[in-house]
Amino acid sequence: MSSEHVTSAESYQGTTPVVPNEAEKPAGFSPSESADPTLDYTVAHGRAKAFYEHYERKDELQHQTHYCPGCGHGTVHKMLARAIDDLGVQDRTILVGPVGCSVFTYYYFDVGNVQAAHGRAPAVATAMKRSRPNSIVISYQGDGDLSAIGSAEILHAANRGENITVIFVNNAIYSMTGGQCAPTTLLGQKSTTTPDGRSAATEGYPLHVSELLSTLEAPVYIERVALGDNKQVAQASRAIKRALENQVRGLGFSLIEVLSPCPTIWKMTPVDAQRWVHDVMEKTFPLGVFCDRTKERTPQPHALESSAAPGTLPKAAPTLADIPGILGVAEENLPEGNAHAVVSEHDIDLQVRIAGFGGQGVLLLGEVLAEAGLDAGLEVSWLPSYGPEMRSGTSNCCVRIESETIDSPLVNSPNVLVAMNEPSLRKFDKSVRPGGWVIYNGDEFPANCARDDVHVLALPFTHLADELGDTRASNMVMLGALLEITGVLPQASIDAALRRLVKNPRWVELDERAMARGRELYKESLLGGVKCVPMAIQT
């Protein structure tokens, strides 16, 4: 978007090009022959500084946006960028973009950009604002995102009065995914999922987000505007700037709902789509200010909203040393830092996938392993994953223990797989990297799962745990075998982690015996001639 191109959206904001008088034109002047475009007209307004000069983040067509002709997002983008410029907050602005047609806002805005999961932009914006209270945080969302999957996030962000600005673009349809019925789709409006038109009996009534949020006590400013004609666009521009200014002043939560055309999905021309906003959408979504408490609120530019009355500064954040006391953790149960630090001539790179059924102690096994790594002064991560059934459903977790910074908690190619049942073994055995280990809870390893390039330890760990007094300790028997195989973590770190995570003294004693038994079983397997060798965990 060069400064020589003044779009119709900018003209709506009072930026009509000014043509020079005849006396100002040189002799023999012809617009078509002029090499200097400034002789044709004077640019009253050009590209906002909050925009990149060229959209280099796009793979192609870097001189234009990805939006369809007539889409309202481009107009809203220009108004938002102009407001950022006018308020002088470009270097402080963080724009949060979730899933939707505007998912690529980071292509265009030369500000801090953060991507969010579908519907989660208000939660991410809350985190940004609370961690950087001097920043100006904008959550830019469509109606399919904000009013459907993100309805809980926007409701609670508004109810908390988070000092953020929300731009809510409402085109009454799921546009990016092909035109499905959205919470804001009008009664009778056709979509791919309501081919006969939306019915109150089956799809319910259109959701009035601005009216809903305005019933809350915390929001400062909520207004619905539209892009139906030039006058409405000018009002929308003023509203967006005011909402942003409210945040600059530290007043609290502001939301601007923008009724926007979507010619492509509506199957209209851009002109007809704009007219439809004015003539049809406004009947369901009337324009106006639904909440204005700006005169009642005390500005707090660098403070978070507290549970006390507006204007009250929050308490100072607790220090790291205060946290154990707040959580009620006894000092003797705290990690000992690097007290049991691992000294190795190799870089440690232990990537473990632990899998089984819910109730087999899969997650606890991973937690103990990760906590022990932390106690040993190593970099660790623990990523749980389980199905909807907490008992008997599938469950697995990823654990990484490394001497260097961990780039991702996900383990796609483990060097150790702990499979607590056959379905888990069959699901993950092919992912184990060559030279790695499979520790399997079974009488024998399934023949059709055998691989020549991995080591296997297959034992009836559940039966062996039963001999110790409880089958539920099978996870700790397997952990003992894993610890003996890898040789990465000192026993002192394991013991400290176990005592932090397991509160019942009887279980601590049983788990310690179970781990010791697991170590013995691995050693016995070596004496029995099984082809198992100690593993060198290194990059």
Backbone hydrogen bonds, N-H to C=O, Kabsch-Sander energy under -0.5 kcal/mol:
donor,donor_aa,acceptor,acceptor_aa,energy
5,H,2,S,-1.4
6,V,4,E,-0.7
7,T,5,H,-0.7
11,S,7,T,-2.0
12,Y,8,S,-1.7
13,Q,10,E,-1.2
14,G,11,S,-1.8
15,T,10,E,-0.6
18,V,42,T,-1.2
19,V,17,P,-0.6
24,E,21,N,-0.9
25,K,21,N,-0.6
25,K,22,E,-1.2
29,F,26,P,-1.6
33,E,30,S,-1.2
34,S,30,S,-1.1
34,S,31,P,-0.5
39,L,36,D,-1.9
40,D,37,P,-1.4
41,Y,37,P,-1.2
42,T,18,V,-1.6
44,A,42,T,-0.6
51,F,48,A,-1.8
52,Y,108,Y,-2.6
55,Y,62,Q,-2.3
56,E,54,H,-1.9
58,K,55,Y,-1.6
64,Q,61,L,-1.6
71,C,68,C,-2.0
72,G,261,P,-1.5
75,T,71,C,-0.6
76,V,72,G,-2.4
77,H,73,H,-3.1
78,K,74,G,-2.0
79,M,75,T,-2.1
80,L,76,V,-2.7
81,A,77,H,-2.8
82,R,78,K,-2.3
83,A,79,M,-2.1
84,I,80,L,-2.2
85,D,81,A,-2.2
86,D,82,R,-2.9
87,L,83,A,-2.1
88,G,84,I,-0.6
88,G,85,D,-1.1
89,V,84,I,-1.8
92,R,89,V,-1.3
93,T,89,V,-1.0
93,T,90,Q,-0.9
94,I,136,I,-2.9
95,L,112,G,-3.7
96,V,94,I,-0.6
96,V,138,I,-3.3
97,G,95,L,-0.6
97,G,114,V,-2.4
103,V,100,G,-1.9
105,T,102,S,-1.5
107,Y,104,F,-2.3
108,Y,105,T,-1.5
109,F,105,T,-2.1
110,D,50,A,-3.4
110,D,108,Y,-0.5
111,V,109,F,-1.8
112,G,93,T,-2.4
114,V,95,L,-2.4
116,A,97,G,-1.8
120,R,117,A,-2.2
124,V,120,R,-2.3
125,A,121,A,-3.3
126,T,122,P,-2.1
127,A,123,A,-1.9
128,M,124,V,-2.5
129,K,125,A,-2.7
130,R,126,T,-2.6
131,S,127,A,-2.2
132,R,128,M,-2.1
135,S,132,R,-2.3
136,I,92,R,-2.3
137,V,135,S,-0.7
138,I,94,I,-2.7
139,S,165,T,-2.8
140,Y,96,V,-2.2
140,Y,138,I,-0.7
141,Q,139,S,-0.6
141,Q,167,I,-2.9
143,D,169,V,-1.2
146,L,142,G,-3.1
147,S,143,D,-1.6
149,I,144,G,-0.9
150,G,145,D,-1.8
151,S,148,A,-1.7
154,I,150,G,-2.3
155,L,151,S,-1.9
156,H,152,A,-2.3
157,A,153,E,-2.2
158,A,154,I,-2.1
159,N,155,L,-2.2
160,R,156,H,-1.9
161,G,157,A,-0.6
161,G,158,A,-0.7
162,E,157,A,-2.1
164,I,162,E,-2.4
165,T,137,V,-2.1
166,V,254,S,-2.6
167,I,139,S,-2.7
167,I,165,T,-0.5
168,F,166,V,-0.6
168,F,256,I,-2.9
169,V,141,Q,-3.0
169,V,167,I,-0.7
170,N,168,F,-0.7
170,N,258,V,-2.9
171,N,169,V,-0.7
174,Y,180,Q,-2.3
175,S,173,I,-1.1
178,G,175,S,-1.6
179,G,174,Y,-2.5
180,Q,174,Y,-0.7
185,T,182,A,-1.5
188,G,198,R,-2.2
189,Q,186,L,-1.8
191,S,194,T,-1.3
192,T,179,G,-2.5
197,G,194,T,-2.2
198,R,186,L,-0.5
198,R,189,Q,-1.3
202,T,199,S,-0.5
203,E,199,S,-3.0
204,G,199,S,-0.8
207,L,183,P,-2.5
208,H,206,P,-0.5
209,V,207,L,-1.1
212,L,208,H,-2.2
213,L,209,V,-2.8
214,S,210,S,-1.7
215,T,211,E,-0.5
215,T,212,L,-1.1
216,L,213,L,-1.5
220,V,253,F,-2.9
221,Y,253,F,-1.7
222,I,291,C,-2.3
223,E,255,L,-1.9
224,R,288,G,-2.8
225,V,223,E,-0.5
225,V,257,E,-3.2
227,L,259,L,-1.7
233,V,229,D,-2.3
234,A,230,N,-2.2
235,Q,231,K,-1.9
236,A,232,Q,-2.6
237,S,233,V,-2.2
238,R,234,A,-1.7
239,A,235,Q,-2.4
240,I,236,A,-2.5
241,K,237,S,-1.9
242,R,238,R,-2.2
243,A,239,A,-2.6
244,L,240,I,-2.0
245,E,241,K,-2.4
246,N,242,R,-2.2
247,Q,243,A,-1.1
248,V,244,L,-2.0
249,R,245,E,-2.2
250,G,247,Q,-1.1
251,L,246,N,-2.8
254,S,164,I,-1.9
255,L,221,Y,-2.5
256,I,166,V,-2.6
257,E,223,E,-2.6
257,E,255,L,-0.5
258,V,168,F,-3.3
258,V,256,I,-0.5
259,L,225,V,-2.6
259,L,257,E,-0.6
260,S,170,N,-2.4
260,S,258,V,-0.6
266,W,262,C,-2.5
267,K,263,P,-1.1
268,M,263,P,-2.2
273,A,269,T,-2.8
274,Q,270,P,-2.0
275,R,271,V,-2.1
276,W,272,D,-2.2
277,V,273,A,-1.7
278,H,274,Q,-1.5
279,D,275,R,-3.1
280,V,276,W,-2.4
281,M,276,W,-1.9
282,E,277,V,-1.3
283,K,280,V,-1.1
284,T,280,V,-0.8
284,T,281,M,-1.0
285,F,281,M,-2.9
288,G,224,R,-2.2
290,F,222,I,-2.3
290,F,288,G,-0.6
291,C,222,I,-1.6
293,R,220,V,-3.5
296,E,293,R,-1.0
297,R,293,R,-1.3
300,Q,250,G,-0.7
303,A,300,Q,-1.4
312,T,309,A,-1.9
322,D,319,T,-0.9
323,I,319,T,-1.0
326,I,322,D,-1.9
327,L,323,I,-2.5
328,G,324,P,-0.8
329,V,324,P,-2.7
330,A,328,G,-0.5
333,N,330,A,-1.5
334,L,331,E,-1.4
339,A,336,E,-1.7
340,H,375,D,-0.9
341,A,338,N,-1.8
342,V,376,A,-1.5
344,S,342,V,-0.6
350,L,401,I,-2.8
351,Q,349,D,-0.7
352,V,350,L,-0.5
352,V,399,V,-3.2
353,R,416,V,-2.3
354,I,397,C,-2.5
355,A,418,V,-2.9
356,G,395,S,-2.7
358,G,393,G,-3.3
360,Q,357,F,-1.7
365,L,361,G,-2.1
366,G,362,V,-1.8
367,E,363,L,-2.5
368,V,364,L,-2.7
369,L,365,L,-1.9
370,A,366,G,-2.6
371,E,367,E,-3.1
372,A,368,V,-2.2
373,G,369,L,-1.8
374,L,370,A,-2.2
375,D,371,E,-2.4
376,A,372,A,-1.6
377,G,374,L,-1.7
378,L,373,G,-2.4
379,E,402,E,-2.8
381,S,400,R,-1.7
383,L,398,C,-2.8
385,S,396,N,-2.4
387,G,394,T,-2.4
390,M,388,P,-0.7
392,S,358,G,-2.1
393,G,389,E,-0.6
395,S,356,G,-2.2
396,N,385,S,-3.4
397,C,354,I,-2.3
398,C,383,L,-2.4
399,V,352,V,-2.6
400,R,381,S,-2.1
401,I,350,L,-2.6
402,E,379,E,-2.9
403,S,348,I,-1.9
412,N,410,L,-0.6
415,N,351,Q,-2.2
416,V,351,Q,-1.5
417,L,437,W,-2.5
418,V,353,R,-2.8
418,V,416,V,-0.5
419,A,417,L,-0.7
419,A,439,I,-2.5
420,M,355,A,-2.9
420,M,418,V,-0.6
425,L,421,N,-1.8
426,R,422,E,-2.7
427,K,423,P,-1.5
428,F,424,S,-1.8
429,D,425,L,-2.4
431,S,428,F,-1.5
432,V,428,F,-0.5
432,V,429,D,-0.9
433,R,414,P,-2.4
435,G,453,D,-4.0
436,G,433,R,-2.0
437,W,415,N,-2.2
438,V,455,H,-2.1
439,I,417,L,-3.2
440,Y,438,V,-0.6
440,Y,457,L,-2.4
441,N,419,A,-2.3
442,G,440,Y,-1.3
442,G,459,L,-1.4
449,C,446,P,-1.7
450,A,447,A,-1.3
454,V,451,R,-0.6
455,H,436,G,-3.1
457,L,438,V,-2.6
459,L,440,Y,-2.0
459,L,457,L,-0.6
461,F,459,L,-2.2
464,L,460,P,-2.3
465,A,461,F,-2.3
466,D,462,T,-1.9
467,E,463,H,-1.5
468,L,464,L,-0.7
468,L,465,A,-0.7
469,G,465,A,-0.8
469,G,466,D,-0.8
470,D,465,A,-1.7
473,A,470,D,-1.7
474,S,471,T,-1.8
475,N,472,R,-0.5
476,M,473,A,-0.6
477,V,473,A,-1.6
478,M,474,S,-2.1
479,L,475,N,-1.9
480,G,476,M,-2.2
481,A,477,V,-1.8
482,L,478,M,-2.3
483,L,479,L,-2.7
484,E,480,G,-2.0
485,I,481,A,-2.2
486,T,482,L,-2.6
487,G,483,L,-2.4
493,S,490,P,-0.7
494,I,490,P,-1.5
495,D,491,Q,-2.8
496,A,492,A,-2.1
497,A,493,S,-2.3
498,L,494,I,-2.6
499,R,495,D,-2.1
500,R,496,A,-1.4
501,L,497,A,-1.8
502,V,498,L,-2.7
503,K,501,L,-0.6
508,V,504,N,-2.1
509,E,505,P,-2.3
510,L,506,R,-2.1
511,D,507,W,-3.0
512,E,508,V,-2.2
513,R,509,E,-1.9
514,A,510,L,-2.4
515,M,511,D,-2.5
516,A,512,E,-2.1
517,R,513,R,-2.3
518,G,514,A,-2.1
519,R,515,M,-2.1
520,E,516,A,-2.0
521,L,517,R,-2.4
522,Y,518,G,-1.7
523,K,519,R,-2.0
524,E,520,E,-2.8
525,S,521,L,-2.0
526,L,522,Y,-1.4
527,L,523,K,-2.0
528,G,524,E,-1.8
529,G,526,L,-1.5
530,V,525,S,-2.0
532,C,530,V,-2.3
535,M,485,I,-2.2
537,I,535,M,-0.9
538,Q,536,A,-1.1
539,T,347,D,-0.7
